[in-house]
């Protein structure tokens, strides 16, 4: 019987945590450094209020999640203070 070049099913499964961490990056703004993680429309399942414009980010809308990268109270406090922004609102933020 010839050898199959197909990968096994288990090896093809995608590790979602690894993929999301790959998109996480740090941006510098006037008020410090921020962790920025885009969230796809498929992953957006709740309603959030954008701190930039004050409007709702509805489920199914791609947006970005941000939290401080240089807070003085530590990473746990920074992560607890994360906010969801419209992509445009985050881009135009000084």
C-alpha positions as CSV (number, residue, x, y, z in Angstrom):
1,X,0.0,0.0,0.0
2,X,1.4,3.4,-0.9
3,X,2.3,5.9,1.8
4,X,-0.1,8.7,2.4
5,X,1.3,12.2,2.5
6,X,-1.7,13.6,4.4
7,X,-1.3,14.8,7.9
8,X,-3.2,13.1,10.6
9,X,-6.4,14.9,11.8
10,X,-5.0,15.6,15.3
11,X,-2.1,17.6,13.8
12,X,-4.4,19.8,11.7
13,X,-6.4,21.1,14.7
14,X,-5.7,24.8,15.2
15,X,-4.7,26.1,18.6
16,X,-6.8,29.2,19.0
17,X,-4.9,30.6,21.9
18,X,-1.6,30.4,20.0
19,X,-3.2,32.2,17.0
20,X,-4.6,35.0,19.1
21,X,-1.4,35.6,20.9
22,X,0.3,35.9,17.5
23,X,-1.8,38.9,16.7
24,X,-1.2,40.6,20.0
25,X,1.2,43.5,19.8
26,X,2.3,46.6,21.7
27,X,1.7,50.2,20.5
28,X,3.0,53.5,21.8
29,X,0.6,56.3,22.3
30,X,1.0,59.7,24.0
31,X,-0.1,58.4,27.3
32,X,2.1,55.3,27.3
33,X,2.4,51.8,25.8
34,X,-0.6,49.6,25.2
35,X,-1.2,46.0,24.4
36,X,-3.5,45.8,21.3
37,X,-5.3,42.7,20.2
38,X,-7.7,42.7,17.2
39,X,-10.9,40.8,17.7
40,X,-12.6,39.3,14.6
41,X,-16.3,39.8,13.9
42,X,-16.8,36.1,14.4
43,X,-15.3,36.2,17.9
44,X,-17.3,39.3,19.0
45,X,-20.3,37.9,20.8
46,X,-21.1,40.6,23.4
47,X,-22.0,44.3,23.3
48,X,-19.4,46.8,24.5
49,X,-19.3,50.6,24.7
50,X,-16.4,52.1,22.8
51,X,-14.5,54.6,25.1
52,X,-13.5,56.7,22.1
53,X,-17.0,57.6,20.8
54,X,-19.3,56.3,23.4
55,X,-21.3,54.2,20.9
56,X,-22.1,50.5,21.2
57,X,-19.9,47.9,19.6
58,X,-22.5,45.3,18.6
59,X,-22.0,41.5,18.4
60,X,-20.5,40.5,15.1
61,X,-18.5,43.7,14.8
62,X,-14.8,43.4,14.5
63,X,-13.0,45.7,16.9
64,X,-9.8,45.9,19.0
65,X,-9.1,45.2,22.7
66,X,-6.5,47.3,24.5
67,X,-4.9,47.4,27.9
68,X,-1.9,49.1,29.4
69,X,1.5,47.6,28.9
70,X,3.3,49.9,31.4
71,X,0.9,50.4,34.3
72,X,2.4,50.9,37.7
73,X,0.0,48.5,39.5
74,X,1.2,45.5,37.6
75,X,0.0,43.3,34.7
76,X,-3.0,41.8,36.5
77,X,-4.5,45.3,37.2
78,X,-3.6,46.4,33.6
79,X,-5.5,43.4,32.1
80,X,-8.5,44.0,34.4
81,X,-8.7,47.5,32.9
82,X,-8.9,46.4,29.3
83,X,-11.3,48.2,26.9
84,X,-12.9,47.4,23.6
85,X,-12.6,50.0,20.9
86,X,-13.9,50.5,17.4
87,X,-11.0,50.0,15.0
88,X,-11.3,53.6,13.7
89,X,-11.6,55.1,17.2
90,X,-8.4,53.4,18.3
91,X,-6.5,54.4,15.2
92,X,-7.3,58.1,15.6
93,X,-6.7,58.2,19.3
94,X,-3.6,60.4,20.0
